[in-house]
Amino acid sequence: FAHNHPSGDTEPSSDDLLITKRLVEAGKIMGIEVADHIVVTQNTFFSFKDKGLI
């Protein structure tokens, strides 16, 4: 999954953390592995997988 933060701050919000958890849980039920969730800005990105959040 991926989405952007137009503010330029890649830090995931509490909603980002919650929806990622729910999407990973739903994926497990359906047998689909979530490879990563990436927050992008104009100059950088945040990877949930790189930070150990997936």
N, CA, C and O atoms as a CHARMM CRD file, in Angstrom:
* protein
*
  216
    1    1 PHE  N      0.83700  -1.16700   0.00000 PROA 1      0.00000
    2    1 PHE  CA     0.00000   0.00000   0.00000 PROA 1      0.00000
    3    1 PHE  C      0.88400   1.23200   0.00000 PROA 1      0.00000
    4    1 PHE  O      2.02800   1.18400   0.45200 PROA 1      0.00000
    5    2 ALA  N      0.35600   2.33300  -0.50500 PROA 2      0.00000
    6    2 ALA  CA     1.09600   3.59500  -0.49600 PROA 2      0.00000
    7    2 ALA  C      0.11400   4.75600  -0.50800 PROA 2      0.00000
    8    2 ALA  O     -0.96900   4.67200  -1.08700 PROA 2      0.00000
    9    3 HSD  N      0.51300   5.82700   0.13700 PROA 3      0.00000
   10    3 HSD  CA    -0.24400   7.07600   0.06400 PROA 3      0.00000
   11    3 HSD  C      0.70800   8.23000   0.32600 PROA 3      0.00000
   12    3 HSD  O      1.85000   8.02500   0.73800 PROA 3      0.00000
   13    4 ASN  N      0.23200   9.43700   0.08500 PROA 4      0.00000
   14    4 ASN  CA     1.11200  10.59000   0.26200 PROA 4      0.00000
   15    4 ASN  C      0.68300  11.44400   1.44800 PROA 4      0.00000
   16    4 ASN  O     -0.46000  11.39100   1.90200 PROA 4      0.00000
   17    5 HSD  N      1.63200  12.22700   1.93000 PROA 5      0.00000
   18    5 HSD  CA     1.39100  13.25400   2.93500 PROA 5      0.00000
   19    5 HSD  C      1.82600  14.57800   2.31500 PROA 5      0.00000
   20    5 HSD  O      3.01800  14.88700   2.31700 PROA 5      0.00000
   21    6 PRO  N      0.90000  15.36000   1.78900 PROA 6      0.00000
   22    6 PRO  CA     1.25400  16.62800   1.14700 PROA 6      0.00000
   23    6 PRO  C      1.98100  17.59700   2.07700 PROA 6      0.00000
   24    6 PRO  O      2.66000  18.51500   1.61800 PROA 6      0.00000
   25    7 SER  N      1.83400  17.38900   3.39000 PROA 7      0.00000
   26    7 SER  CA     2.48500  18.27300   4.36100 PROA 7      0.00000
   27    7 SER  C      4.00500  18.17100   4.31200 PROA 7      0.00000
   28    7 SER  O      4.70700  19.07800   4.76000 PROA 7      0.00000
   29    8 GLY  N      4.51500  17.05800   3.76300 PROA 8      0.00000
   30    8 GLY  CA     5.95400  16.84000   3.73000 PROA 8      0.00000
   31    8 GLY  C      6.46400  16.04100   4.91300 PROA 8      0.00000
   32    8 GLY  O      7.64400  15.69200   4.95500 PROA 8      0.00000
   33    9 ASP  N      5.59800  15.74100   5.88300 PROA 9      0.00000
   34    9 ASP  CA     5.97500  14.96100   7.06400 PROA 9      0.00000
   35    9 ASP  C      5.63500  13.49800   6.80600 PROA 9      0.00000
   36    9 ASP  O      4.46600  13.15100   6.63600 PROA 9      0.00000
   37   10 THR  N      6.64100  12.64800   6.77600 PROA 10     0.00000
   38   10 THR  CA     6.39800  11.23200   6.48200 PROA 10     0.00000
   39   10 THR  C      5.97900  10.41900   7.70200 PROA 10     0.00000
   40   10 THR  O      5.58700   9.26100   7.55900 PROA 10     0.00000
   41   11 GLU  N      6.05100  10.99200   8.88200 PROA 11     0.00000
   42   11 GLU  CA     5.69500  10.25600  10.10200 PROA 11     0.00000
   43   11 GLU  C      4.24700   9.78400  10.00600 PROA 11     0.00000
   44   11 GLU  O      3.35000  10.59400   9.77000 PROA 11     0.00000
   45   12 PRO  N      4.00400   8.46800  10.18900 PROA 12     0.00000
   46   12 PRO  CA     2.63400   7.96500  10.07600 PROA 12     0.00000
   47   12 PRO  C      1.75200   8.48300  11.21100 PROA 12     0.00000
   48   12 PRO  O      2.18500   8.58500  12.35900 PROA 12     0.00000
   49   13 SER  N      0.52600   8.80300  10.86800 PROA 13     0.00000
   50   13 SER  CA    -0.44700   9.25000  11.86800 PROA 13     0.00000
   51   13 SER  C     -0.99700   8.03600  12.61100 PROA 13     0.00000
   52   13 SER  O     -0.74900   6.89400  12.22400 PROA 13     0.00000
   53   14 SER  N     -1.73700   8.29200  13.67300 PROA 14     0.00000
   54   14 SER  CA    -2.36300   7.18300  14.39800 PROA 14     0.00000
   55   14 SER  C     -3.34300   6.44900  13.48400 PROA 14     0.00000
   56   14 SER  O     -3.47900   5.23000  13.57900 PROA 14     0.00000
   57   15 ASP  N     -4.02600   7.17900  12.59900 PROA 15     0.00000
   58   15 ASP  CA    -4.92500   6.53500  11.63100 PROA 15     0.00000
   59   15 ASP  C     -4.14000   5.67100  10.64300 PROA 15     0.00000
   60   15 ASP  O     -4.58900   4.58300  10.28100 PROA 15     0.00000
   61   16 ASP  N     -2.97500   6.14700  10.20600 PROA 16     0.00000
   62   16 ASP  CA    -2.12500   5.35200   9.30800 PROA 16     0.00000
   63   16 ASP  C     -1.73900   4.03700   9.97700 PROA 16     0.00000
   64   16 ASP  O     -1.79600   2.97700   9.35300 PROA 16     0.00000
   65   17 LEU  N     -1.34900   4.10800  11.23900 PROA 17     0.00000
   66   17 LEU  CA    -0.94400   2.90900  11.97800 PROA 17     0.00000
   67   17 LEU  C     -2.11500   1.94000  12.12100 PROA 17     0.00000
   68   17 LEU  O     -1.95300   0.73300  11.94400 PROA 17     0.00000
   69   18 LEU  N     -3.29000   2.47100  12.44100 PROA 18     0.00000
   70   18 LEU  CA    -4.47100   1.63200  12.63200 PROA 18     0.00000
   71   18 LEU  C     -4.90300   0.96400  11.33100 PROA 18     0.00000
   72   18 LEU  O     -5.16400  -0.23900  11.31800 PROA 18     0.00000
   73   19 ILE  N     -4.98200   1.71800  10.24400 PROA 19     0.00000
   74   19 ILE  CA    -5.43500   1.12100   8.97900 PROA 19     0.00000
   75   19 ILE  C     -4.43200   0.10000   8.47500 PROA 19     0.00000
   76   19 ILE  O     -4.81900  -0.90700   7.88200 PROA 19     0.00000
   77   20 THR  N     -3.14800   0.34400   8.70100 PROA 20     0.00000
   78   20 THR  CA    -2.13800  -0.63400   8.28600 PROA 20     0.00000
   79   20 THR  C     -2.33100  -1.93600   9.04600 PROA 20     0.00000
   80   20 THR  O     -2.29200  -3.01500   8.45500 PROA 20     0.00000
   81   21 LYS  N     -2.53800  -1.83800  10.34900 PROA 21     0.00000
   82   21 LYS  CA    -2.77700  -3.03500  11.16100 PROA 21     0.00000
   83   21 LYS  C     -3.99700  -3.79500  10.64300 PROA 21     0.00000
   84   21 LYS  O     -3.96300  -5.01900  10.51800 PROA 21     0.00000
   85   22 ARG  N     -5.06200  -3.07600  10.34600 PROA 22     0.00000
   86   22 ARG  CA    -6.28700  -3.71800   9.85800 PROA 22     0.00000
   87   22 ARG  C     -6.09600  -4.34900   8.48200 PROA 22     0.00000
   88   22 ARG  O     -6.60300  -5.43900   8.22000 PROA 22     0.00000
   89   23 LEU  N     -5.36500  -3.66400   7.60400 PROA 23     0.00000
   90   23 LEU  CA    -5.11200  -4.21900   6.27100 PROA 23     0.00000
   91   23 LEU  C     -4.24900  -5.47400   6.34700 PROA 23     0.00000
   92   23 LEU  O     -4.47900  -6.43100   5.60700 PROA 23     0.00000
   93   24 VAL  N     -3.26400  -5.47500   7.23400 PROA 24     0.00000
   94   24 VAL  CA    -2.42500  -6.66600   7.41000 PROA 24     0.00000
   95   24 VAL  C     -3.27900  -7.82100   7.93600 PROA 24     0.00000
   96   24 VAL  O     -3.15200  -8.95000   7.46200 PROA 24     0.00000
   97   25 GLU  N     -4.14600  -7.54500   8.90900 PROA 25     0.00000
   98   25 GLU  CA    -5.03500  -8.58200   9.45000 PROA 25     0.00000
   99   25 GLU  C     -5.97500  -9.11900   8.37100 PROA 25     0.00000
  100   25 GLU  O     -6.17200 -10.32900   8.27100 PROA 25     0.00000
  101   26 ALA  N     -6.55200  -8.23300   7.56900 PROA 26     0.00000
  102   26 ALA  CA    -7.44500  -8.66100   6.48700 PROA 26     0.00000
  103   26 ALA  C     -6.68600  -9.48900   5.46100 PROA 26     0.00000
  104   26 ALA  O     -7.20100 -10.48700   4.95800 PROA 26     0.00000
  105   27 GLY  N     -5.47300  -9.07900   5.15300 PROA 27     0.00000
  106   27 GLY  CA    -4.64400  -9.82900   4.21700 PROA 27     0.00000
  107   27 GLY  C     -4.38200 -11.24100   4.70500 PROA 27     0.00000
  108   27 GLY  O     -4.42800 -12.19200   3.92500 PROA 27     0.00000
  109   28 LYS  N     -4.10600 -11.37900   5.99900 PROA 28     0.00000
  110   28 LYS  CA    -3.86000 -12.71300   6.56300 PROA 28     0.00000
  111   28 LYS  C     -5.08200 -13.60400   6.39500 PROA 28     0.00000
  112   28 LYS  O     -4.95000 -14.78300   6.06400 PROA 28     0.00000
  113   29 ILE  N     -6.26300 -13.05400   6.62000 PROA 29     0.00000
  114   29 ILE  CA    -7.50300 -13.82100   6.47300 PROA 29     0.00000
  115   29 ILE  C     -7.67000 -14.31300   5.04000 PROA 29     0.00000
  116   29 ILE  O     -8.14400 -15.42600   4.81000 PROA 29     0.00000
  117   30 MET  N     -7.27600 -13.47600   4.07400 PROA 30     0.00000
  118   30 MET  CA    -7.44000 -13.81900   2.65800 PROA 30     0.00000
  119   30 MET  C     -6.21100 -14.49700   2.06000 PROA 30     0.00000
  120   30 MET  O     -6.20700 -14.83300   0.87600 PROA 30     0.00000
  121   31 GLY  N     -5.17400 -14.70000   2.86300 PROA 31     0.00000
  122   31 GLY  CA    -3.96200 -15.33200   2.35900 PROA 31     0.00000
  123   31 GLY  C     -3.11300 -14.41700   1.49600 PROA 31     0.00000
  124   31 GLY  O     -2.38800 -14.88400   0.61800 PROA 31     0.00000
  125   32 ILE  N     -3.19900 -13.10600   1.74200 PROA 32     0.00000
  126   32 ILE  CA    -2.43500 -12.12300   0.97800 PROA 32     0.00000
  127   32 ILE  C     -1.44400 -11.44200   1.91500 PROA 32     0.00000
  128   32 ILE  O     -1.83900 -10.83700   2.91100 PROA 32     0.00000
  129   33 GLU  N     -0.16700 -11.54200   1.59500 PROA 33     0.00000
  130   33 GLU  CA     0.85600 -10.89000   2.40800 PROA 33     0.00000
  131   33 GLU  C      0.98100  -9.42000   2.01000 PROA 33     0.00000
  132   33 GLU  O      1.11500  -9.10000   0.82900 PROA 33     0.00000
  133   34 VAL  N      0.93600  -8.54700   2.98200 PROA 34     0.00000
  134   34 VAL  CA     1.17100  -7.12400   2.72900 PROA 34     0.00000
  135   34 VAL  C      2.68200  -6.91800   2.74800 PROA 34     0.00000
  136   34 VAL  O      3.32500  -7.09200   3.78400 PROA 34     0.00000
  137   35 ALA  N      3.24200  -6.54800   1.60900 PROA 35     0.00000
  138   35 ALA  CA     4.69400  -6.39200   1.49300 PROA 35     0.00000
  139   35 ALA  C      5.18100  -5.14700   2.21200 PROA 35     0.00000
  140   35 ALA  O      6.24900  -5.16800   2.82600 PROA 35     0.00000
  141   36 ASP  N      4.41500  -4.05800   2.14800 PROA 36     0.00000
  142   36 ASP  CA     4.83400  -2.80300   2.76800 PROA 36     0.00000
  143   36 ASP  C      3.69100  -1.80100   2.68700 PROA 36     0.00000
  144   36 ASP  O      2.73000  -1.99200   1.94100 PROA 36     0.00000
  145   37 HSD  N      3.80800  -0.75400   3.44700 PROA 37     0.00000
  146   37 HSD  CA     2.94000   0.42100   3.35400 PROA 37     0.00000
  147   37 HSD  C      3.89400   1.60200   3.36600 PROA 37     0.00000
  148   37 HSD  O      4.66600   1.78000   4.30800 PROA 37     0.00000
  149   38 ILE  N      3.83700   2.39900   2.32600 PROA 38     0.00000
  150   38 ILE  CA     4.79400   3.48400   2.15700 PROA 38     0.00000
  151   38 ILE  C      4.06200   4.82200   2.15300 PROA 38     0.00000
  152   38 ILE  O      3.06800   5.00300   1.45100 PROA 38     0.00000
  153   39 VAL  N      4.57800   5.75600   2.95500 PROA 39     0.00000
  154   39 VAL  CA     4.09400   7.13700   2.95900 PROA 39     0.00000
  155   39 VAL  C      5.11200   7.94900   2.17300 PROA 39     0.00000
  156   39 VAL  O      6.29700   7.96200   2.50700 PROA 39     0.00000
  157   40 VAL  N      4.65200   8.62300   1.13500 PROA 40     0.00000
  158   40 VAL  CA     5.57400   9.38500   0.29000 PROA 40     0.00000
  159   40 VAL  C      5.30500  10.88800   0.41000 PROA 40     0.00000
  160   40 VAL  O      4.17700  11.33000   0.62600 PROA 40     0.00000
  161   41 THR  N      6.38200  11.64200   0.26200 PROA 41     0.00000
  162   41 THR  CA     6.29300  13.09500   0.15700 PROA 41     0.00000
  163   41 THR  C      7.08300  13.48200  -1.08800 PROA 41     0.00000
  164   41 THR  O      7.57700  12.61600  -1.81000 PROA 41     0.00000
  165   42 GLN  N      7.19700  14.75100  -1.33100 PROA 42     0.00000
  166   42 GLN  CA     7.90700  15.19400  -2.53000 PROA 42     0.00000
  167   42 GLN  C      9.37300  14.76800  -2.51500 PROA 42     0.00000
  168   42 GLN  O      9.94900  14.50400  -3.57000 PROA 42     0.00000
  169   43 ASN  N      9.98500  14.69900  -1.32800 PROA 43     0.00000
  170   43 ASN  CA    11.42500  14.46100  -1.25500 PROA 43     0.00000
  171   43 ASN  C     11.85600  13.17200  -0.57800 PROA 43     0.00000
  172   43 ASN  O     13.02800  12.80600  -0.65800 PROA 43     0.00000
  173   44 THR  N     10.94200  12.47400   0.08400 PROA 44     0.00000
  174   44 THR  CA    11.35800  11.29600   0.84300 PROA 44     0.00000
  175   44 THR  C     10.17900  10.34300   1.03100 PROA 44     0.00000
  176   44 THR  O      9.09600  10.56900   0.49200 PROA 44     0.00000
  177   45 PHE  N     10.39800   9.28500   1.79400 PROA 45     0.00000
  178   45 PHE  CA     9.33600   8.32100   2.05600 PROA 45     0.00000
  179   45 PHE  C      9.54400   7.67300   3.41600 PROA 45     0.00000
  180   45 PHE  O     10.62300   7.76500   4.00100 PROA 45     0.00000
  181   46 PHE  N      8.50400   7.01800   3.91100 PROA 46     0.00000
  182   46 PHE  CA     8.53500   6.25100   5.15200 PROA 46     0.00000
  183   46 PHE  C      8.03300   4.86100   4.81800 PROA 46     0.00000
  184   46 PHE  O      6.94700   4.71200   4.25900 PROA 46     0.00000
  185   47 SER  N      8.81100   3.83800   5.15500 PROA 47     0.00000
  186   47 SER  CA     8.43500   2.45200   4.91000 PROA 47     0.00000
  187   47 SER  C      8.07200   1.77800   6.22800 PROA 47     0.00000
  188   47 SER  O      8.90300   1.68900   7.13200 PROA 47     0.00000
  189   48 PHE  N      6.84000   1.30900   6.33800 PROA 48     0.00000
  190   48 PHE  CA     6.42400   0.59000   7.53400 PROA 48     0.00000
  191   48 PHE  C      7.28100  -0.66600   7.72700 PROA 48     0.00000
  192   48 PHE  O      7.63400  -1.01000   8.85500 PROA 48     0.00000
  193   49 LYS  N      7.60900  -1.34100   6.63600 PROA 49     0.00000
  194   49 LYS  CA     8.42200  -2.55200   6.73700 PROA 49     0.00000
  195   49 LYS  C      9.82700  -2.23100   7.23300 PROA 49     0.00000
  196   49 LYS  O     10.34700  -2.91700   8.11300 PROA 49     0.00000
  197   50 ASP  N     10.44400  -1.19100   6.67400 PROA 50     0.00000
  198   50 ASP  CA    11.79500  -0.80500   7.10600 PROA 50     0.00000
  199   50 ASP  C     11.84300  -0.46400   8.58800 PROA 50     0.00000
  200   50 ASP  O     12.86600  -0.67800   9.23900 PROA 50     0.00000
  201   51 LYS  N     10.74900   0.06400   9.12800 PROA 51     0.00000
  202   51 LYS  CA    10.69000   0.45200  10.54500 PROA 51     0.00000
  203   51 LYS  C     10.18400  -0.67900  11.44000 PROA 51     0.00000
  204   51 LYS  O     10.00200  -0.48600  12.64200 PROA 51     0.00000
  205   52 GLY  N      9.95400  -1.86700  10.85200 PROA 52     0.00000
  206   52 GLY  CA     9.51500  -3.01200  11.64000 PROA 52     0.00000
  207   52 GLY  C      8.05400  -2.95100  12.05700 PROA 52     0.00000
  208   52 GLY  O      7.65800  -3.60700  13.02000 PROA 52     0.00000
  209   53 LEU  N      7.25200  -2.17600  11.34500 PROA 53     0.00000
  210   53 LEU  CA     5.83900  -2.03000  11.69000 PROA 53     0.00000
  211   53 LEU  C      4.93700  -2.97700  10.91100 PROA 53     0.00000
  212   53 LEU  O      3.72200  -2.99000  11.11200 PROA 53     0.00000
  213   54 ILE  N      5.52700  -3.76500  10.02500 PROA 54     0.00000
  214   54 ILE  CA     4.78900  -4.81600   9.30300 PROA 54     0.00000
  215   54 ILE  C      5.58000  -6.09500   9.48200 PROA 54     0.00000
  216   54 ILE  O      5.18300  -7.14300   8.97300 PROA 54     0.00000
